[in-house]
Amino acid sequence: MRLTVLGTSGAYPRVGGACSGYLIREGNTALLVDCGTGVFSNLQQHVAPWDVSDVVISHLHADHFLDLVPFRYALWRLQRGRPNLYLPPGGTEGLLRVSSVFDASPTFFSDCFEIAEYDPGARLQVGDLHVEFAVVKHFIPSYAVAVMGERKLAYSADSGPCEALEELAKEADLFLCEASRCECNDETSWGHLSAQEAAEIARRAGVKKLLLTHFWPECDYSGSVKLAAGVFGTEVEVAEEHRTYVV
């Protein structure tokens, strides 16, 4: 299993960067998890759009799904590929509310994607991989994702500290975890994690490697990462855009 990081910023992309997007490949499956602002441009540096077999969206904050719009236009224009698009409950209606501002067609997305809404309580088969979900602590319904093939990759999506995330990440080979709270005393960000909190969850879950992501572009996380390493150990890294990790 290989993970290519396409975007690491939260809310808005850093200069030259992108928001949340992660390409996971194993066998004949190319799974894109989240597709935030700037992700579609970065995706094309690694695979052709029509070679993406499946897309899973963790929740409907713009920095996790908005580049589905240019993705859709590319599929429509090029007339190649028809990925499976798995949305959270209520996601179909949510996407159509967004697209209705500029295109009233009820099939705007379904013309180019095979759309289904996943059941967070059920296992989802995605090509050579299977996917499990957990409802996590955020400002809107958000679903952490565990992707399993020969190895296990857990992804926090957007989440504050919660037992459901720890359980989903249990014994993962790689835990891709948000660390948005660069100011640990920021009580307005209860729906996110600090790097130290992410490390504490990773340690309790017994994961093998922790990869931190989803940063405010202007924050200096160097101190936070040192704290995280002190909690979890040496296997803590900050996710790098365009880098591919072997899980």
URWOVEN-V154333 format. One record per run of one state. SS is the DSSP state (@ for helix, = for strand, . for the rest). FROM is the first residue (numbers start at 1). TO is the last residue. If there is no record, write none. Layout:
{{SS FROM TO} {SS FROM TO}}
//
This chain:
{{. 1 1} {= 2 7} {. 8 8} {= 9 9} {. 10 18} {= 19 19} {. 20 20} {= 21 26} {. 27 28} {= 29 35} {. 36 38} {@ 39 43} {. 44 48} {@ 49 51} {. 52 53} {= 54 56} {. 57 61} {@ 62 65} {. 66 67} {@ 68 78} {. 79 83} {= 84 87} {. 88 90} {@ 91 99} {. 100 113} {= 114 117} {. 118 123} {= 124 126} {. 127 128} {= 129 136} {. 137 141} {= 142 148} {. 149 151} {= 152 155} {. 156 162} {@ 163 168} {. 169 173} {= 174 178} {. 179 186} {@ 187 189} {. 190 194} {@ 195 205} {. 206 209} {= 210 213} {. 214 214} {= 215 215} {. 216 221} {@ 222 232} {. 233 235} {= 236 238} {. 239 243} {= 244 246} {. 247 247}}
//
